[in-house]
Amino acid sequence: MTILRYTVTTTFAIAAVVALTGCPEKAATQETPPATSATAAATPTPATTADAPIPTESNFIHGSAFFLERLKLPPGADFTVQLIDNQLADTPKAVIAETTLEDVAGPPYDFSLQFDPANIRPGGMYGLHASLRGVDGDLLFNTPERVAVTPGDPKVVEFRLFRVSAGDQPAPAGDVRRSVWTCGDMTFEAAFDVPGERVDLALPSGKLSLPLAQSASGARYADHLGNEFWTKGGEATLTRQGGGEKLQCVQQDAAPEAGSPWDRAKQRGVAFRAIGQEPGWVVDVGQGESPTLHAQLDYGKRTVDVAQATALSGLLGFAGKDAGGAKVRLVLERKECVDIMSGEKFPVDAKLEVAGNTYRGCGRFLRE
């Protein structure tokens, strides 16, 4: 009340001065008192970014999850909740938003899940999927069925988590699809749990379990630590936490008719393709007398494109320059070549030279 009386009195006095002196501009400058800490605290400015939706109560889902079992969780457990578009549940675009509470103890798990209203379709049906995992990534509790929710409804959503396994009894088997992948200098098995919307990677350094995440294309699995496995057909990328490099991956056990990278390259009109390791690289050569040449080098960190390559004189291969003027030369030799990572045999030995750097690998002509 004291502040209010001071403001009214001061404003009235200033108005009187303005009327008498006839200097409205100068008086207006004196009219606004310095901002106090109380007024600054009463009008906070929310921080936003150009890409993020403006946070309002209309684009948050508030909820609370719990379980009934009386047990003590080991340290390091994480609680994750996702907003799912039920009509896209079997596609990579099903996850609209997600959030993770790290290193949680016992319930309840109160959360605020922010979503982008632009991703909500009129008349759409949505649900929440929640999971509680131990420090090793093993699933402890989840929601067997999605919890129905209406995006934009301000009511707090409360639901129960159910234990996945009891004691030493394993969880019931689901639709798990296994495949073998090579990423950089390591080969491992990936187990895709389709109903559980998760993948388990048997990496040489230990098991890595990742939940399905948002993606524009392909199937992306990622956690809040920065680990990510993003598949697109028979190719993928693997990123480890801590700012590690992104490794280019190839599915080793994909049959050509199932859509291997070689088969898809042939369908795109590629006449010759080669791959190499340490560092990983791949090159595609098109058809015709002056074919295009496209190469991804150093695990995909660098891309080289030659618009019109020419055949080498006296040798099997191609040469040209990229847009920056760097010289590119691909020398081929028809002899057995064995990939050092997968052990797969190829009929062509390949040597790619780019601006003085040499890359060695194996390949095959796709039109023979």
C-alpha angles and dihedrals in degrees: 000000000000091000092050093053091048092051095049094046094046093047092050092050093049091049089054091051090051092053093049101042099038092221103122096163095055092043092049089055090056094044099079112074120213113279113261126216088250094057092043091053091048093057109045119179112225116226114238137169130220092249100042124082114249106264111245132150089255093068099046130086113205118201148155127215129194143168129216100218115107104228141123117242119223115245118275101042117150129207117208128184126186134193107226129197099223093204090057095039095127095048133079090247093063095099108081097174141343141187135190131211107208128215095002127178125200126338153309099076107197115194143172112209115198119205136180110251089210088071094056114096121211109256092011124148118230138182142180123243116193133183137181116207134184125238090269092055096254114146112246104167136004145155106269089201128029116262109238112241138170113220109232095027106130094209118111111250113222122190143157128249117218125215113251097206135011122218111323094335111119121233115263115273116259138183099305118171117197129201139163122242136186117209117176108308098348137075121200144158123258120203112200112203100202100187092040091048092226143112128215115206117201095210122178088246092053142286118317118195118195132181124227110268139186118291139163092222139000122018115302122193118187143152133208092260094069099261113138138174112186118184128194110178110300093347131072145164126232123203124181127208121267097052096293121170120274110250122211111229136198127197106238100195099047113124116224092243089054090060109270118184089254093053093046090049090054090051089053090057098260112156099189132021132181136178134195141183141226093058100022116236141161134195131195123195120195131215133275137048092297103031128181117253120206123181134179112202138190096020092314097309092119132039126199124192128185112190096199120016123188130215116260117251111245093354137077109250147058140271139190146122131271124229090275094053096254113151115243124192128176115192118191132192125188102232136109113285125185121207107235094218107040099024089229115153122231131187096227132059112212133199118185120195120193121176093329096317119114126212122187128200148119136275150154142227107252098202098058 
